[in-house]
Amino acid sequence: MATQTNMTTSYAGEFAGKYIAAAILSANTIESNLITVKPNIKYREVLKNIAVNDIVKNGGCDFDPTSTVTLTERSLQPESLKVNLQLCKADFRSDWEAVSMGYSATDVLPKNFADFLIAHVAAKVAAKMETTIWSGVNANQGEFDGFETLLAADAALPSAQEIAGTTVDASTILVELRKIINAIPDRLYGYEGFAIYCSQAIFKAYIQSLGGFGTSGLGGNGVNAMGSMWYTDGSVSVDGVPLVMCKGMTSTVAIATYKDNLYFGTGLLNDHQAVKVIDMEDIDGSENVRFIMKFTGAVNYGNVTDIVTYGITNGVN
């Protein structure tokens, strides 16, 4: 007789936070701490920017507030998102039972069947969130506008900081990356946390170029004469600027800015979060389990003039 696996589990509010966090924060960009996370936003948070002109003046006896201070703002308003799934227990039971009986060499998957399903779905949500953070489009189901979409519609992005993109390989990547470097304003070059955020394709091409064996490589045998074996998942830079990989970014896109200028907002621990696993066996006699997850998310940047884009077509500038 097959093992009966019945469960109806409901988590809401703060208790759901650990499950929602697993789904959201394990997105590569967030997990790697590449952008600033603002949790517990119930509706909207305003991002304040301040700009001043030449504030240092000649000395004198009188107070003379002749400098100009300009305040601007952008808002971070998380979108409501959900996961509604119906799964058959029979499709997952054998995997879960193998783990619970000790067949696994590691203790990665949870022994509770409900938690096993939550972990499975959370991994899928994390992958979707990673893509949405960078290239999401609000008009698409289950997405909000990602950084690429927002930047493509921002007329305030300086045209000198918009670099046309192309498909790159090991022989062309350095030329293209230096176009980004040359477009970085002097005030930002060397700024703490400033980096070039790039797609997997761009990052891979740069790693290959530094492996050598080509006219654009670093010597005949690459970094430390190690050829294609030189890279072991460490940090890399180009002309003094760190290069970081963002798995959800479009293949021909890169964005140069600093971490504190990129924000992800979510109501991670507020009352709108919920995770429910509903066993339908006692309701309709089926082997189905209904999975419900409710959460919020959105991204925005603080100051667009502190961003250089590569491969993003700005239709309004």
VODO-142200 format. One line per field, with one value per residue (C-alpha): residue number from 1; residue in one letter; y, x, z. Coordinates in nm, 4 decimals. Example, Ala and Ser with C-alpha at 12.3 -4.5 7.8 and 13.67 -1.06 7.14 Angstrom:
// VODO-142200
n: c(1  2) .
res: c(A  S) .
north: c(-0.4500  -0.1060) .
east: c(1.2300  1.3670) .
up: c(0.7800  0.7140) .
//
This chain:
// VODO-142200
n: c(1  2  3  4  5  6  7  8  9  10  11  12  13  14  15  16  17  18  19  20  21  22  23  24  25  26  27  28  29  30  31  32  33  34  35  36  37  38  39  40  41  42  43  44  45  46  47  48  49  50  51  52  53  54  55  56  57  58  59  60  61  62  63  64  65  66  67  68  69  70  71  72  73  74  75  76  77  78  79  80  81  82  83  84  85  86  87  88  89  90  91  92  93  94  95  96  97  98  99  100  101  102  103  104  105  106  107  108  109  110  111  112  113  114  115  116  117  118  119  120  121  122  123  124  125  126  127  128  129  130  131  132  133  134  135  136  137  138  139  140  141  142  143  144  145  146  147  148  149  150  151  152  153  154  155  156  157  158  159  160  161  162  163  164  165  166  167  168  169  170  171  172  173  174  175  176  177  178  179  180  181  182  183  184  185  186  187  188  189  190  191  192  193  194  195  196  197  198  199  200  201  202  203  204  205  206  207  208  209  210  211  212  213  214  215  216  217  218  219  220  221  222  223  224  225  226  227  228  229  230  231  232  233  234  235  236  237  238  239  240  241  242  243  244  245  246  247  248  249  250  251  252  253  254  255  256  257  258  259  260  261  262  263  264  265  266  267  268  269  270  271  272  273  274  275  276  277  278  279  280  281  282  283  284  285  286  287  288  289  290  291  292  293  294  295  296  297  298  299  300  301  302  303  304  305  306  307  308  309  310  311  312  313  314  315  316  317) .
res: c(M  A  T  Q  T  N  M  T  T  S  Y  A  G  E  F  A  G  K  Y  I  A  A  A  I  L  S  A  N  T  I  E  S  N  L  I  T  V  K  P  N  I  K  Y  R  E  V  L  K  N  I  A  V  N  D  I  V  K  N  G  G  C  D  F  D  P  T  S  T  V  T  L  T  E  R  S  L  Q  P  E  S  L  K  V  N  L  Q  L  C  K  A  D  F  R  S  D  W  E  A  V  S  M  G  Y  S  A  T  D  V  L  P  K  N  F  A  D  F  L  I  A  H  V  A  A  K  V  A  A  K  M  E  T  T  I  W  S  G  V  N  A  N  Q  G  E  F  D  G  F  E  T  L  L  A  A  D  A  A  L  P  S  A  Q  E  I  A  G  T  T  V  D  A  S  T  I  L  V  E  L  R  K  I  I  N  A  I  P  D  R  L  Y  G  Y  E  G  F  A  I  Y  C  S  Q  A  I  F  K  A  Y  I  Q  S  L  G  G  F  G  T  S  G  L  G  G  N  G  V  N  A  M  G  S  M  W  Y  T  D  G  S  V  S  V  D  G  V  P  L  V  M  C  K  G  M  T  S  T  V  A  I  A  T  Y  K  D  N  L  Y  F  G  T  G  L  L  N  D  H  Q  A  V  K  V  I  D  M  E  D  I  D  G  S  E  N  V  R  F  I  M  K  F  T  G  A  V  N  Y  G  N  V  T  D  I  V  T  Y  G  I  T  N  G  V  N) .
north: c(0.0000  0.3418  0.5728  0.8258  1.1798  1.4161  1.7762  2.1049  2.3772  2.7506  3.0254  3.3936  3.7265  3.7186  3.3389  3.3139  3.5360  3.2568  3.0770  3.3927  3.4901  3.1583  3.2238  3.5880  3.6305  3.3267  3.5053  3.5340  3.9148  3.9473  3.6461  3.7833  4.1187  4.3112  4.5492  4.7123  4.5273  4.7267  4.4867  4.5411  4.7965  4.7770  5.0134  5.2539  5.3916  5.7157  5.7238  6.0763  6.2242  6.5464  6.7484  7.0652  7.3071  7.4522  7.4741  7.6109  7.9927  8.2675  8.3443  8.6451  8.7686  8.7214  8.4060  8.3821  8.0758  8.1189  7.7514  7.5573  7.2395  7.0278  6.7478  6.4799  6.1495  5.8116  5.5625  5.1950  5.0368  4.6567  4.4699  4.1958  3.8575  3.5049  3.1404  2.9094  2.5495  2.2128  1.9230  1.5504  1.3961  1.0791  1.2731  1.3862  1.1159  0.8857  1.1658  1.2848  0.9333  0.8654  1.1696  1.0962  0.7362  0.8516  0.7640  1.1097  1.1733  1.5267  1.6891  1.9515  1.8673  1.8902  1.5724  1.7182  1.6710  2.0143  2.1804  1.9700  2.1153  2.4668  2.4308  2.3001  2.5909  2.8465  2.7488  2.8102  3.1457  3.2501  3.1830  3.3867  3.6729  3.6889  3.7388  3.9850  4.2032  4.2843  4.2292  4.2054  4.3847  4.4824  4.3969  4.0324  3.7986  3.7612  4.0363  4.3946  4.6385  4.5401  4.7742  4.7326  4.8268  5.1266  5.2613  5.2210  5.4582  5.7219  6.0427  6.1712  5.9156  6.1195  6.0260  6.0190  5.7367  5.5194  5.2805  5.0760  4.7053  4.4095  4.0367  3.9866  3.7120  3.6686  3.8703  4.1754  4.1913  4.4162  4.6820  4.6825  4.6950  4.9899  5.1782  5.1498  5.2495  5.5588  5.6670  5.6557  6.0119  6.1102  6.1538  5.7862  5.6163  5.4624  5.5356  5.2837  4.9989  5.1054  4.8108  4.6939  4.4615  4.2371  3.9369  3.5844  3.6072  3.9208  3.7845  3.4537  3.6280  3.8321  3.5226  3.3510  3.6511  3.6462  3.2807  3.3788  3.1765  3.4665  3.8065  3.9765  3.7447  3.8270  3.6822  3.3469  3.1456  3.3919  3.4977  3.3495  3.1354  2.9066  2.9251  2.8348  2.6997  3.0412  3.1331  2.9687  3.1689  3.4655  3.8394  4.0063  4.3647  4.5563  4.8683  4.9019  4.8546  4.5332  4.3193  4.1206  3.8688  3.9005  3.5824  3.7474  4.0183  4.0115  3.8614  4.1836  4.4165  4.5700  4.8466  5.0401  5.1958  5.1322  4.9035  5.1823  5.3160  4.9939  4.8901  4.5880  4.6430  4.3800  4.3414  4.0488  4.0264  4.2155  4.0732  4.0411  3.7455  3.3944  3.0377  2.7629  2.3938  2.2458  1.8696  1.7989  1.4310  1.4944  1.7422  1.5676  1.2345  1.3253  1.2987  1.6681  1.9327  2.3000  2.5390  2.9102  3.1752  3.5490  3.8061  4.1442  4.2811  4.5714  4.7410  5.0968  5.3072  5.6272  5.8546  5.7787  6.0196  5.7807  5.4969  5.3970  5.1550  4.9170  4.7486  4.9213  5.1143  5.4265  5.5128  5.8436  6.0037) .
east: c(0.0000  0.1334  0.2368  -0.0365  0.0938  -0.1753  -0.1123  -0.2917  -0.0558  -0.1080  0.1409  0.0582  0.2030  0.5420  0.5523  0.5358  0.8414  1.0989  0.9369  0.8887  1.2478  1.3712  1.1918  1.2910  1.6298  1.7823  1.7601  2.1237  2.1350  1.9920  2.1681  2.5009  2.4244  2.4560  2.1659  2.0074  1.7059  1.4312  1.1972  0.8643  0.7246  0.3473  0.2616  0.5258  0.8625  1.0010  1.3652  1.5002  1.7784  1.9622  2.1736  2.3707  2.5717  2.9099  2.8525  3.1907  3.1992  3.4370  3.4346  3.2579  3.0806  2.7242  2.5251  2.4745  2.2719  2.3459  2.3980  2.1269  1.9831  1.7560  1.5476  1.4019  1.2387  1.1508  0.9122  0.9499  0.6049  0.6064  0.3671  0.1420  0.2505  0.1279  0.1892  -0.1120  -0.0201  -0.1907  0.0524  -0.0014  0.1497  0.2325  0.4731  0.6807  0.6332  0.9137  1.1713  1.0529  1.0395  1.3933  1.5109  1.3075  1.4358  1.7964  1.8854  2.0261  2.3929  2.3091  2.0402  1.9374  1.5716  1.3387  1.1908  0.8413  0.6500  0.4858  0.8245  0.9620  0.6989  0.7611  1.1350  1.0692  0.8413  1.0647  1.3542  1.1354  1.0193  1.3800  1.4766  1.1799  1.2574  1.6172  1.5027  1.2286  1.4648  1.6651  1.4474  1.0928  0.8026  0.5019  0.2617  0.3700  0.1999  0.3902  0.6427  0.7206  0.9308  1.2950  1.5938  1.6334  1.2710  1.2842  1.6051  1.4758  1.1900  1.3809  1.4391  1.6687  1.9380  2.2260  2.2689  2.6489  2.5977  2.3962  2.6247  2.4963  2.5380  2.6253  2.6861  3.0378  3.2968  3.6457  3.8019  3.5718  3.4731  3.7529  3.6805  3.3127  3.3762  3.6090  3.3269  3.1428  3.4516  3.5049  3.1423  3.1631  3.1589  3.4780  3.2894  3.1887  3.5084  3.6547  3.3387  3.2841  3.0630  3.0723  3.0744  2.9702  2.6714  2.6658  2.4938  2.6277  2.7237  2.9329  3.0941  3.1746  3.3337  3.5569  3.6656  3.7496  3.9472  4.1619  4.2347  4.4630  4.5214  4.4038  4.5064  4.2897  4.3871  4.6196  4.9357  4.9682  4.8518  4.6294  4.6301  4.9280  4.9921  4.7067  4.5058  4.1380  4.2014  4.2743  3.9233  3.7908  3.4741  3.6512  3.6197  3.7305  3.7690  3.8287  4.0467  3.9966  3.6182  3.4701  3.2713  2.9846  2.7558  2.3761  2.2085  1.8743  2.0129  1.9579  2.2599  2.3745  2.3165  2.5373  2.4713  2.7420  2.6485  2.6860  2.4945  2.3324  2.1717  1.9815  1.6889  1.4661  1.1548  0.9298  0.6791  0.8830  0.7365  0.4091  0.0583  0.0154  0.2551  0.1122  0.2107  -0.0527  -0.0311  -0.3806  -0.4208  -0.7287  -0.7587  -1.0041  -1.1951  -1.2428  -1.0617  -0.7854  -0.4088  -0.3727  -0.2111  -0.2820  0.0024  -0.0551  0.2128  0.1465  0.4236  0.5317  0.8305  0.9592  1.2844  1.3938  1.7084  1.7838  1.9728  1.9691  2.2574  2.4777  2.4131  2.5829  2.3884  2.5134  2.2777  1.9603  1.7688  1.6222  1.3205  1.2451  1.5890) .
up: c(0.0000  -0.0967  0.1823  0.2566  0.2488  0.3672  0.4577  0.4605  0.5706  0.5816  0.6595  0.6515  0.7586  0.9278  0.9563  0.5783  0.5575  0.5719  0.2808  0.0761  0.1533  0.0206  -0.3063  -0.3460  -0.1846  -0.3557  -0.6905  -0.8001  -0.8064  -0.4555  -0.3075  -0.4319  -0.2654  -0.5926  -0.5290  -0.2247  -0.0806  0.0886  0.2722  0.4475  0.2019  0.2462  -0.0371  -0.1629  -0.0575  -0.1969  -0.3034  -0.2453  -0.4562  -0.3807  -0.6232  -0.5474  -0.7571  -0.6529  -0.2794  -0.1716  -0.1805  -0.0741  0.2960  0.4501  0.7622  0.6350  0.5806  0.2031  0.0894  -0.2802  -0.3575  -0.5360  -0.3880  -0.6074  -0.4612  -0.6858  -0.6085  -0.7525  -0.6018  -0.5234  -0.5296  -0.5124  -0.7414  -0.6069  -0.7420  -0.6868  -0.7614  -0.8054  -0.8808  -0.8704  -0.8309  -0.8082  -0.4966  -0.6869  -0.9112  -0.6131  -0.3499  -0.4645  -0.4533  -0.1159  0.0323  -0.0858  0.1047  0.4165  0.4237  0.4113  0.0533  -0.0099  0.0643  0.1715  0.3823  0.1274  0.0753  0.3776  0.5247  0.5554  0.2287  0.2460  0.2949  0.0093  -0.2251  -0.0939  -0.1579  -0.5078  -0.5994  -0.4264  -0.6537  -0.9589  -0.8228  -0.7542  -1.1156  -1.2394  -1.0020  -1.1230  -1.4822  -1.3872  -1.1808  -1.4933  -1.8009  -1.6668  -1.8361  -1.6262  -1.9093  -1.8875  -1.6424  -1.3173  -1.3900  -1.2945  -1.4955  -1.4611  -1.4747  -1.8502  -1.9131  -1.6785  -1.8317  -2.1866  -2.1019  -1.9017  -2.0966  -1.8203  -1.9011  -2.0546  -2.4181  -2.3767  -2.1259  -2.3656  -2.5513  -2.8426  -2.7797  -2.9960  -2.9651  -2.8300  -2.8264  -2.6836  -2.9648  -2.9348  -2.5695  -2.4448  -2.7080  -2.6110  -2.2367  -2.2835  -2.4535  -2.1224  -1.9233  -2.1382  -2.0889  -1.7083  -1.5678  -1.3856  -1.0588  -1.0667  -1.1792  -0.8649  -0.6634  -0.3842  -0.4988  -0.8634  -1.1032  -1.4464  -1.4147  -1.7207  -1.8740  -1.8630  -2.2314  -2.1788  -1.8635  -2.0320  -2.3308  -2.0980  -1.9057  -2.2348  -2.3577  -2.0452  -2.1046  -2.3901  -2.7065  -2.9229  -3.0515  -2.7890  -2.5057  -2.2193  -2.3631  -2.5309  -2.2305  -2.0487  -1.6835  -1.4975  -1.8077  -1.6988  -2.0195  -1.9879  -1.6357  -1.4882  -1.3707  -1.0525  -0.9828  -0.8290  -0.8807  -1.2035  -1.3191  -1.6388  -1.6339  -1.2597  -1.2599  -1.1142  -1.3580  -1.2054  -1.3722  -1.3533  -1.4723  -1.5462  -1.7736  -2.1509  -2.3293  -2.5020  -2.2048  -1.9346  -1.6813  -1.4988  -1.1652  -0.7905  -0.5569  -0.3560  -0.6741  -0.7493  -0.5314  -0.4938  -0.2839  -0.1295  0.1505  0.2737  0.6227  0.5959  0.6181  0.2408  0.2273  0.2346  0.1560  0.1531  0.0711  0.0418  0.0149  -0.1971  -0.0977  0.1842  -0.0316  -0.3650  -0.3208  -0.5652  -0.5238  -0.6033  -0.3892  -0.4470  -0.3810  -0.3216  -0.2701  -0.2466  -0.2338  -0.3735  -0.5612  -0.7691  -0.8663  -0.9320  -0.9361  -0.7503  -0.9889  -1.3610  -1.4292  -1.2299  -1.4759  -1.8012  -2.0190  -2.2868  -2.5302  -2.4052  -2.6698  -2.5134  -2.7243  -2.5506  -2.5418) .
//
